[in-house]
Amino acid sequence: MNFKNINKRVLYISPDGIMEPLGDSQVLKYLEKLSEKFTITLISFEKKEDFSCKNRLQNIKDRCLASNIDWQYKQYRQGIFVLSYLLNVFNFISSPVLVLLKQKISIIHIRSYMPGLSIPLLSLLFNFKLLFDIRGFWADEKHDRLGWKKNSLKYLFFKKLEHYLFRRADAVVTLTNCSKKYISKHFNKPDEAISVIRTCVDFDEFKICVPKIKNPSLVIGYLGSIDAAYDFDLFLGFLSAIKKFNSSLEVRFLTKSSSEKIKYLLKKNNLEDLIFQNKFLSRGELSDAISEFDLLAFCLKENFSILASMPTKIGEALACGVPIICNSFNEDIKHIVQTEGVGQIHNFNEPFSKEAYKKLMLMVDNPQTGQKCNNFSQKEFSLTSGVSSYAKIYERL
């Protein structure tokens, strides 16, 4: 029998809304299980459009109530107006202050950098342990993906905050081993204070589906954004090379991007005759759709911030028994693919050779590949092991 540690009251602050798929899978599902042992208050920042779905809102409220999670949500104001930004900052700082005035919080768990805006003030007023769950080098992601200049005030401010949070943190969680080494070296954090916890997969949701009739075409899947962190043009160049070796190629996009935009980009890259589908599916529909892929392919832009990245879709595809082909965007993914046999590393700046294609097809056609991918996903991306790792950190703090 598990007994709740009543002495460990945790305040979890997430800039991601838990009414969104990412916040649900990577925040709420963890907390539902952690709440069996710890008393948890959750502050999340939800997008305005998500409040319009009353059924979804009620469902999340019911789940939090069932797990005894004290969910306090704020609207995250989007837009370019200074007032919206200032209101967000005010809420990031004031909301946890109000919680700590009412409750004796022993651990504050912040997801990424924005919730860290409150930590200097809270540290002056209250006594608590801090878990800094970085999710990535946020300021540098803004530089690498959105063009923040390194001499801009916002970049310099968040880099200063980053240094403060790493110094202040009693424990740090990151997604990759290579970022752990960087944090240990450049922020003088002992190895034992830094934990690597991958993005999680719920295996009740993502799994190998009942085998279907084999599609005669080679089906390559693409999941998620086609811009920001991803080099879509290089991905399309890869498709062009594959199409030379396999004329029955079919590509299935599961993305929010419009089909018109994808058609335009395909035409721009001389792929206007490519057979493709484009859908945006609910999370409950993803497992079946991914399972119809022969492989998942993507190309991440290589830069400093990618050192700390491990996209959620990797664990999800592997859980569905689908191997991946991607670039060597950091040492962790290179090690995973090359040692575990769950995919192939390709330099998208170089031509895709006939030999590489043959090797890829041997993996795709191997009947053992699917189970190998699923087994590795359960070992490396398990929700259960992630919850266990967080629980050990909470207990230690």
C-alpha positions as a printed NumPy array, in Angstrom:
array([[  0.   ,   0.   ,   0.   ],
       [  1.276,   3.488,  -0.895],
       [  1.01 ,   6.161,   1.776],
       [  0.98 ,   9.847,   0.926],
       [  3.903,  11.869,   2.245],
       [  1.91 ,  14.627,   3.939],
       [  5.101,  16.543,   4.7  ],
       [  5.858,  17.063,   1.011],
       [  3.519,  19.648,  -0.477],
       [  4.49 ,  20.365,  -4.077],
       [  3.66 ,  23.454,  -6.119],
       [  4.042,  22.676,  -9.831],
       [  4.072,  25.696, -12.163],
       [  3.628,  25.036, -15.875],
       [  3.633,  27.663, -18.642],
       [  1.998,  25.011, -20.84 ],
       [ -1.755,  24.587, -20.581],
       [ -2.886,  21.143, -19.486],
       [ -5.949,  21.464, -21.721],
       [ -3.503,  21.141, -24.642],
       [ -2.204,  17.712, -25.707],
       [  1.406,  18.467, -24.663],
       [  0.43 ,  19.742, -21.23 ],
       [ -1.901,  16.796, -20.721],
       [  0.659,  14.144, -21.671],
       [  3.794,  15.746, -20.215],
       [  2.398,  17.435, -17.089],
       [ -1.007,  16.198, -15.945],
       [ -0.399,  12.483, -16.512],
       [  2.743,  12.677, -14.36 ],
       [  0.972,  14.612, -11.624],
       [ -2.02 ,  12.269, -11.515],
       [  0.324,   9.469, -10.492],
       [  2.571,  11.589,  -8.263],
       [ -0.505,  12.813,  -6.394],
       [ -0.853,   9.305,  -4.951],
       [  2.193,  10.059,  -2.794],
       [  2.399,  13.846,  -2.624],
       [  0.012,  16.748,  -2.048],
       [  0.1  ,  18.761,  -5.276],
       [ -1.025,  22.216,  -6.308],
       [ -0.798,  22.917, -10.043],
       [ -0.694,  26.373, -11.614],
       [ -0.992,  26.234, -15.403],
       [ -1.362,  28.898, -18.076],
       [ -4.086,  28.083, -20.567],
       [ -4.726,  29.602, -23.988],
       [ -7.978,  31.521, -24.399],
       [ -9.29 ,  29.312, -27.205],
       [ -9.025,  26.209, -25.02 ],
       [-11.562,  27.632, -22.555],
       [-14.187,  27.576, -25.321],
       [-14.26 ,  23.766, -25.158],
       [-16.422,  23.369, -22.061],
       [-16.4  ,  19.567, -22.163],
       [-12.6  ,  19.495, -22.249],
       [-12.377,  21.981, -19.371],
       [-14.783,  19.945, -17.264],
       [-12.927,  16.726, -18.07 ],
       [ -9.633,  18.218, -16.833],
       [-11.337,  19.574, -13.702],
       [-12.809,  16.131, -13.004],
       [ -9.432,  14.429, -13.436],
       [ -7.735,  16.882, -11.078],
       [-10.518,  16.467,  -8.534],
       [-10.274,  12.674,  -8.731],
       [ -6.512,  12.884,  -8.066],
       [ -6.913,  15.555,  -5.384],
       [ -4.802,  17.982,  -7.42 ],
       [ -5.502,  21.609,  -6.569],
       [ -5.594,  23.026, -10.115],
       [ -5.363,  26.797, -10.41 ],
       [ -5.395,  27.996, -14.   ],
       [ -4.633,  31.374, -15.514],
       [ -5.182,  32.646, -19.02 ],
       [ -2.013,  32.99 , -21.047],
       [ -2.45 ,  36.14 , -23.097],
       [ -1.074,  35.869, -26.614],
       [ -0.179,  38.693, -28.945],
       [  2.474,  41.293, -29.547],
       [  1.072,  43.922, -27.204],
       [  3.218,  44.968, -24.232],
       [  0.187,  44.875, -21.938],
       [ -0.419,  41.174, -22.694],
       [  3.199,  40.367, -21.923],
       [  3.152,  42.353, -18.675],
       [ -0.065,  40.66 , -17.542],
       [  1.52 ,  37.264, -18.158],
       [  4.596,  38.269, -16.164],
       [  2.392,  39.576, -13.346],
       [  0.504,  36.268, -13.19 ],
       [  3.721,  34.226, -13.239],
       [  4.931,  36.157, -10.199],
       [  1.731,  36.816,  -8.235],
       [  0.007,  33.425,  -8.588],
       [  2.612,  31.379,  -6.669],
       [  2.908,  34.1  ,  -4.026],
       [ -0.81 ,  33.716,  -3.282],
       [ -0.449,  29.94 ,  -3.04 ],
       [  2.502,  30.126,  -0.636],
       [  0.68 ,  32.614,   1.562],
       [ -2.115,  30.048,   2.012],
       [ -0.175,  26.771,   1.999],
       [  3.086,  25.534,   3.457],
       [  4.824,  24.461,   0.257],
       [  7.992,  22.413,   0.648],
       [  8.911,  21.971,  -3.045],
       [  8.373,  24.272,  -6.023],
       [  8.672,  22.446,  -9.333],
       [  8.966,  24.843, -12.275],
       [  8.615,  23.692, -15.867],
       [ 10.938,  25.742, -18.095],
       [ 12.048,  29.342, -17.545],
       [  8.979,  31.604, -17.388],
       [  7.763,  30.288, -14.   ],
       [ 11.263,  31.091, -12.727],
       [ 10.349,  34.789, -12.803],
       [  8.725,  34.312,  -9.388],
       [ 11.606,  32.46 ,  -7.723],
       [ 13.791,  35.44 ,  -6.614],
       [ 10.866,  37.04 ,  -4.765],
       [  9.579,  33.743,  -3.364],
       [ 13.064,  32.89 ,  -2.107],
       [ 13.124,  36.127,  -0.112],
       [  9.736,  35.486,   1.473],
       [  9.491,  31.708,   1.919],
       [ 11.561,  28.611,   2.583],
       [ 11.289,  25.864,  -0.048],
       [ 13.31 ,  23.492,  -2.221],
       [ 13.428,  24.225,  -5.959],
       [ 13.247,  21.703,  -8.805],
       [ 14.212,  23.373, -12.093],
       [ 12.777,  21.219, -14.908],
       [ 14.46 ,  22.991, -17.812],
       [ 12.821,  21.191, -20.818],
       [ 15.471,  22.914, -22.971],
       [ 17.761,  25.943, -23.041],
       [ 14.821,  28.281, -23.489],
       [ 16.54 ,  31.611, -24.214],
       [ 18.843,  29.951, -26.729],
       [ 15.885,  28.214, -28.367],
       [ 14.391,  31.674, -28.901],
       [ 17.66 ,  32.8  , -30.472],
       [ 18.049,  29.7  , -32.653],
       [ 14.408,  29.36 , -33.74 ],
       [ 12.826,  32.807, -33.476],
       [ 15.77 ,  35.081, -34.116],
       [ 16.231,  36.691, -30.711],
       [ 19.461,  38.677, -30.912],
       [ 22.059,  37.759, -28.327],
       [ 22.578,  41.413, -27.451],
       [ 18.849,  42.059, -26.98 ],
       [ 17.578,  42.91 , -23.506],
       [ 15.14 ,  39.978, -23.426],
       [ 17.835,  37.435, -24.32 ],
       [ 20.307,  38.872, -21.797],
       [ 17.616,  39.015, -19.098],
       [ 16.616,  35.373, -19.497],
       [ 20.238,  34.23 , -19.641],
       [ 20.768,  36.051, -16.346],
       [ 17.656,  34.358, -14.951],
       [ 18.952,  31.014, -16.24 ],
       [ 22.197,  31.396, -14.291],
       [ 20.269,  32.355, -11.165],
       [ 17.89 ,  29.374, -11.453],
       [ 20.705,  26.883, -11.934],
       [ 22.48 ,  28.278,  -8.857],
       [ 19.284,  28.361,  -6.788],
       [ 17.969,  24.943,  -7.841],
       [ 18.283,  22.077,  -5.394],
       [ 17.617,  19.672,  -8.256],
       [ 17.631,  19.986, -12.058],
       [ 15.836,  17.824, -14.617],
       [ 16.813,  17.793, -18.274],
       [ 15.898,  15.669, -21.3  ],
       [ 19.343,  14.586, -22.51 ],
       [ 22.61 ,  13.262, -21.149],
       [ 24.61 ,  15.672, -23.296],
       [ 22.794,  18.668, -21.766],
       [ 23.422,  17.209, -18.296],
       [ 27.162,  17.259, -19.014],
       [ 26.918,  20.854, -20.228],
       [ 24.971,  21.988, -17.152],
       [ 27.383,  20.239, -14.799],
       [ 30.398,  21.844, -16.466],
       [ 29.139,  25.373, -17.168],
       [ 26.865,  25.926, -14.161],
       [ 28.947,  24.081, -11.573],
       [ 26.143,  21.686, -10.603],
       [ 27.148,  18.308,  -9.158],
       [ 26.1  ,  15.313, -11.249],
       [ 23.913,  13.944,  -8.461],
       [ 21.804,  17.133,  -8.533],
       [ 20.958,  16.666, -12.247],
       [ 18.552,  13.989, -13.492],
       [ 17.808,  12.997, -17.082],
       [ 14.098,  12.223, -17.524],
       [ 12.913,  11.808, -21.106],
       [  9.543,  12.905, -22.445],
       [  7.036,  10.272, -21.382],
       [  4.766,   7.92 , -23.3  ],
       [  1.543,   6.507, -21.917],
       [  1.541,   2.902, -23.207],
       [ -2.183,   2.612, -22.682],
       [ -2.444,   5.297, -25.358],
       [  0.48 ,   4.571, -27.716],
       [  1.051,   0.944, -28.644],
       [  1.525,  -1.433, -31.533],
       [ -1.88 ,  -1.802, -33.144],
       [ -3.375,  -4.98 , -34.547],
       [ -1.506,  -5.697, -37.808],
       [ -3.272,  -4.4  , -40.878],
       [ -2.942,  -5.353, -44.505],
       [  0.488,  -4.158, -45.618],
       [  0.306,  -1.011, -47.707],
       [  2.083,  -1.667, -51.032],
       [  3.539,   1.841, -50.867],
       [  6.379,   2.937, -48.646],
       [  4.603,   5.166, -46.098],
       [  6.765,   7.842, -44.496],
       [  5.177,   9.754, -41.632],
       [  5.789,  13.309, -40.499],
       [  4.424,  14.413, -37.128],
       [  4.198,  17.975, -35.789],
       [  5.567,  21.371, -36.769],
       [  7.073,  22.015, -40.211],
       [  8.97 ,  25.137, -39.123],
       [ 10.695,  26.71 , -36.081],
       [ 12.981,  23.908, -34.853],
       [ 12.652,  21.854, -38.054],
       [ 14.306,  22.175, -41.45 ],
       [ 11.42 ,  21.195, -43.699],
       [ 13.256,  21.949, -46.956],
       [ 15.98 ,  19.432, -46.104],
       [ 13.28 ,  16.907, -45.21 ],
       [ 11.666,  17.447, -48.62 ],
       [ 15.061,  16.98 , -50.265],
       [ 15.257,  13.617, -48.528],
       [ 11.823,  12.712, -49.924],
       [ 13.055,  13.563, -53.42 ],
       [ 15.928,  11.108, -53.008],
       [ 13.645,   8.359, -51.646],
       [ 11.232,   8.901, -54.54 ],
       [ 14.015,   8.115, -57.024],
       [ 14.434,   4.703, -55.387],
       [ 10.753,   4.03 , -54.713],
       [  8.143,   5.533, -57.029],
       [  5.285,   4.286, -54.813],
       [  6.301,   6.572, -51.95 ],
       [  3.437,   7.99 , -49.886],
       [  3.842,  10.656, -47.193],
       [  1.392,  11.267, -44.367],
       [  1.597,  14.556, -42.502],
       [  0.013,  14.845, -39.064],
       [  0.324,  18.564, -38.514],
       [ -1.602,  21.776, -37.875],
       [ -0.168,  23.286, -41.066],
       [ -2.625,  23.694, -43.924],
       [ -2.634,  21.358, -46.908],
       [ -2.321,  24.435, -49.145],
       [  0.957,  25.374, -47.474],
       [  2.287,  21.844, -47.796],
       [  1.252,  21.704, -51.474],
       [  3.096,  24.986, -52.07 ],
       [  6.269,  23.68 , -50.429],
       [  6.056,  20.371, -52.294],
       [  5.742,  22.229, -55.609],
       [  8.627,  24.508, -54.662],
       [ 10.763,  21.375, -54.2  ],
       [  9.552,  19.678, -57.431],
       [  7.404,  17.185, -55.531],
       [  3.998,  18.285, -56.806],
       [  3.193,  14.714, -57.932],
       [  3.96 ,  13.224, -54.514],
       [  1.104,  11.217, -52.991],
       [  0.38 ,  12.698, -49.572],
       [ -2.236,  13.122, -46.886],
       [ -2.413,  15.89 , -44.313],
       [ -4.475,  15.649, -41.129],
       [ -4.614,  17.19 , -37.698],
       [ -5.823,  14.5  , -35.312],
       [ -6.885,  14.398, -31.696],
       [ -4.446,  12.731, -29.341],
       [ -6.672,   9.681, -29.079],
       [ -6.394,   9.122, -32.839],
       [ -2.599,   9.392, -33.089],
       [ -1.614,   5.843, -32.169],
       [ -3.633,   4.239, -34.986],
       [ -2.398,   6.821, -37.504],
       [  1.282,   6.485, -36.512],
       [  1.044,   2.699, -36.62 ],
       [  0.295,   2.93 , -40.349],
       [  3.695,   4.56 , -40.987],
       [  6.607,   2.444, -42.179],
       [  8.887,   4.978, -40.547],
       [  8.826,   8.452, -39.032],
       [ 11.189,  11.007, -40.584],
       [ 12.245,  14.52 , -39.588],
       [ 15.207,  16.885, -39.675],
       [ 15.935,  19.207, -36.756],
       [ 17.991,  22.369, -37.238],
       [ 21.386,  21.811, -35.663],
       [ 22.416,  24.546, -33.243],
       [ 23.41 ,  24.986, -29.607],
       [ 19.942,  24.733, -28.04 ],
       [ 19.2  ,  21.392, -29.697],
       [ 21.712,  19.914, -27.244],
       [ 18.858,  19.68 , -24.715],
       [ 16.069,  18.48 , -27.039],
       [ 14.352,  15.104, -27.27 ],
       [ 11.052,  15.525, -29.165],
       [  8.006,  13.778, -27.701],
       [  7.198,  12.16 , -31.047],
       [ 10.293,   9.938, -30.867],
       [  9.036,   7.916, -27.92 ],
       [  5.493,   7.887, -29.316],
       [  6.535,   6.537, -32.727],
       [  8.773,   3.873, -31.182],
       [  5.95 ,   2.847, -28.842],
       [  3.808,   2.242, -31.936],
       [  6.556,   0.02 , -33.359],
       [  7.633,   2.599, -35.957],
       [ 11.379,   3.212, -36.499],
       [ 12.728,   6.717, -37.114],
       [ 15.114,   8.349, -39.547],
       [ 16.525,  11.72 , -38.544],
       [ 19.71 ,  13.742, -38.394],
       [ 22.275,  13.45 , -35.62 ],
       [ 20.97 ,  16.552, -33.838],
       [ 22.636,  15.653, -30.54 ],
       [ 24.731,  12.879, -29.03 ],
       [ 21.772,  11.262, -27.254],
       [ 19.779,  10.578, -30.418],
       [ 22.931,   9.415, -32.207],
       [ 23.605,   6.917, -29.43 ],
       [ 19.974,   5.737, -29.299],
       [ 19.647,   5.087, -33.028],
       [ 23.089,   3.607, -33.619],
       [ 23.165,   1.265, -30.609],
       [ 19.53 ,   0.198, -30.293],
       [ 18.654,  -0.526, -33.927],
       [ 15.456,   1.532, -33.829],
       [ 16.174,   3.79 , -36.768],
       [ 18.753,   5.362, -39.001],
       [ 20.831,   8.523, -38.779],
       [ 21.08 ,  10.55 , -41.994],
       [ 22.926,  13.772, -42.763],
       [ 20.185,  15.631, -44.632],
       [ 22.75 ,  17.993, -46.154],
       [ 24.191,  15.077, -48.118],
       [ 22.62 ,  12.892, -50.826],
       [ 20.738,   9.788, -49.687],
       [ 22.59 ,   6.907, -51.338],
       [ 21.237,   3.703, -52.823],
       [ 23.15 ,   1.752, -50.161],
       [ 21.547,   3.802, -47.367],
       [ 18.121,   3.181, -48.926],
       [ 18.705,  -0.582, -49.051],
       [ 19.795,  -0.565, -45.409],
       [ 16.729,   1.463, -44.478],
       [ 14.378,  -0.949, -46.257],
       [ 15.984,  -3.975, -44.585],
       [ 15.099,  -2.388, -41.237],
       [ 11.569,  -1.412, -42.335],
       [ 10.833,  -4.9  , -43.726],
       [ 12.319,  -6.766, -40.757],
       [  9.352,  -8.262, -38.822],
       [ 11.261,  -7.853, -35.536],
       [ 11.782,  -4.092, -35.911],
       [  8.382,  -3.077, -34.546],
       [  8.735,  -5.012, -31.292],
       [ 12.322,  -3.832, -30.889],
       [ 11.145,  -0.218, -31.173],
       [  8.322,  -0.779, -28.696],
       [ 10.61 ,  -2.527, -26.189],
       [ 13.125,   0.296, -26.297],
       [ 10.428,   2.943, -25.918],
       [  9.159,   1.19 , -22.797],
       [ 12.685,   1.165, -21.392],
       [ 13.59 ,   4.783, -22.221],
       [ 10.349,   6.798, -22.493],
       [  8.044,   5.163, -19.968],
       [  5.564,   7.282, -18.025],
       [  5.912,   4.843, -15.13 ],
       [  9.698,   5.167, -14.908],
       [  9.439,   8.943, -15.316],
       [  6.997,   9.156, -12.401],
       [  9.321,   6.969, -10.329],
       [ 12.262,   9.275, -11.086],
       [ 10.322,  12.41 , -10.123],
       [  9.08 ,  10.729,  -6.928],
       [ 12.66 ,   9.927,  -5.911],
       [ 13.649,  13.568,  -6.466],
       [ 10.692,  14.804,  -4.398],
       [ 11.598,  12.374,  -1.596],
       [ 15.237,  13.469,  -1.697],
       [ 14.284,  17.124,  -1.464]])
